[in-house]
Amino acid sequence: MSSFKSDKDNGFDLDKYTDGKVRVKFNGGREVQGILKGFDKLDNLVLEECVEYLRDADNNVTENTRTLGQVVCRGPQVSLISPVDGLEEIANPFEEDGEGEEVDVKES
């Protein structure tokens, strides 16, 4: 698949992520990570060196993976595409802290 640039600017340009590592989340909760090799106007993706992040018994994503190799991801099933560079988990300000007290959230 080759990259495709539509006439309509949708504000999302995957060209800058081609040949870079991306993490993809699908409807239903599956998550994969691989090197973006191509895409089309429907956001179908081709990933190489792809790994899937497995889930635990509570359905939470873990760091355990299984190797998939080259994968074609159907665009309508993709819910999120994120570059791996600069990806980091941040604390959720709406979660309760370890002592059971709720965190105060200031409204503007």
VMD Tcl script that draws the C-alpha trace (Angstrom):
set ca {
  {0.00 0.00 0.00}
  {1.24 3.46 -0.69}
  {0.48 6.53 1.30}
  {-2.48 8.57 0.08}
  {-3.16 12.23 0.59}
  {-6.77 13.19 0.08}
  {-7.98 16.46 -1.42}
  {-9.83 17.12 1.82}
  {-7.62 18.12 4.75}
  {-8.83 16.09 7.71}
  {-6.14 17.42 10.07}
  {-4.48 14.03 10.46}
  {-1.40 13.32 8.34}
  {0.07 9.83 8.72}
  {2.92 10.58 6.29}
  {5.10 11.92 9.10}
  {4.80 8.58 10.96}
  {5.72 6.36 7.98}
  {8.71 4.13 8.82}
  {8.31 5.03 12.49}
  {6.92 3.02 15.39}
  {3.23 3.52 16.14}
  {0.83 2.04 18.67}
  {-2.65 1.23 17.39}
  {-5.78 0.59 19.45}
  {-8.77 -1.17 17.92}
  {-12.48 -1.23 18.67}
  {-12.87 -4.08 21.14}
  {-9.71 -3.22 23.07}
  {-6.84 -4.92 21.24}
  {-3.56 -3.00 21.05}
  {-0.61 -3.52 18.71}
  {2.68 -1.78 18.06}
  {4.76 -1.87 14.91}
  {6.52 0.09 12.18}
  {4.07 1.93 9.92}
  {4.86 1.00 6.33}
  {1.77 2.22 4.52}
  {-1.82 3.41 4.71}
  {-4.68 4.47 2.47}
  {-7.54 6.97 2.53}
  {-9.66 4.63 4.69}
  {-6.86 4.49 7.29}
  {-6.13 0.83 6.54}
  {-2.60 0.38 7.90}
  {0.33 -1.90 7.09}
  {2.57 -2.55 10.10}
  {5.82 -4.52 10.14}
  {7.55 -6.09 13.16}
  {4.16 -5.92 14.84}
  {3.51 -7.14 18.39}
  {0.19 -7.43 20.20}
  {-0.11 -6.41 23.85}
  {-1.90 -9.13 25.78}
  {-4.57 -8.61 28.44}
  {-4.78 -10.07 31.94}
  {-7.77 -11.77 33.61}
  {-9.25 -8.35 34.50}
  {-9.05 -7.32 30.81}
  {-6.26 -4.78 31.48}
  {-3.48 -4.36 28.92}
  {-0.16 -5.78 30.16}
  {3.41 -5.47 28.92}
  {3.29 -9.15 27.84}
  {3.35 -9.39 24.06}
  {3.10 -11.88 21.22}
  {4.85 -11.38 17.89}
  {2.60 -11.00 14.85}
  {5.07 -9.91 12.14}
  {3.55 -8.05 9.17}
  {-0.07 -7.02 9.73}
  {-2.78 -5.25 7.72}
  {-5.12 -3.32 10.04}
  {-8.61 -2.51 8.76}
  {-9.23 1.21 9.05}
  {-12.84 1.01 10.29}
  {-11.65 -1.04 13.29}
  {-8.88 1.43 14.26}
  {-9.83 3.75 17.10}
  {-6.42 5.33 17.89}
  {-3.04 5.71 16.20}
  {-0.22 7.08 18.34}
  {3.51 7.49 17.68}
  {5.63 5.53 20.15}
  {8.22 8.32 20.42}
  {7.01 10.66 23.14}
  {4.41 8.18 24.40}
  {4.32 8.02 28.18}
  {1.68 7.16 30.74}
  {0.58 9.99 33.00}
  {-1.27 9.84 36.30}
  {-5.05 10.09 36.07}
  {-6.10 13.16 38.09}
  {-9.61 11.75 38.53}
  {-8.54 8.47 40.18}
  {-8.64 8.06 43.92}
  {-5.25 8.14 45.60}
  {-3.92 5.20 47.60}
  {-5.67 6.26 50.83}
  {-9.19 6.23 49.43}
  {-9.58 10.01 49.31}
  {-10.74 11.65 46.13}
  {-8.40 14.06 44.39}
  {-9.66 17.66 44.21}
  {-10.25 18.94 40.69}
  {-10.46 22.68 40.15}
  {-12.96 23.94 37.61}
  {-12.21 26.98 35.49}
}
mol new
graphics top color blue
foreach p $ca { graphics top sphere $p radius 0.5 }
foreach p [lrange $ca 0 end-1] q [lrange $ca 1 end] { graphics top cylinder $p $q radius 0.2 }
display resetview
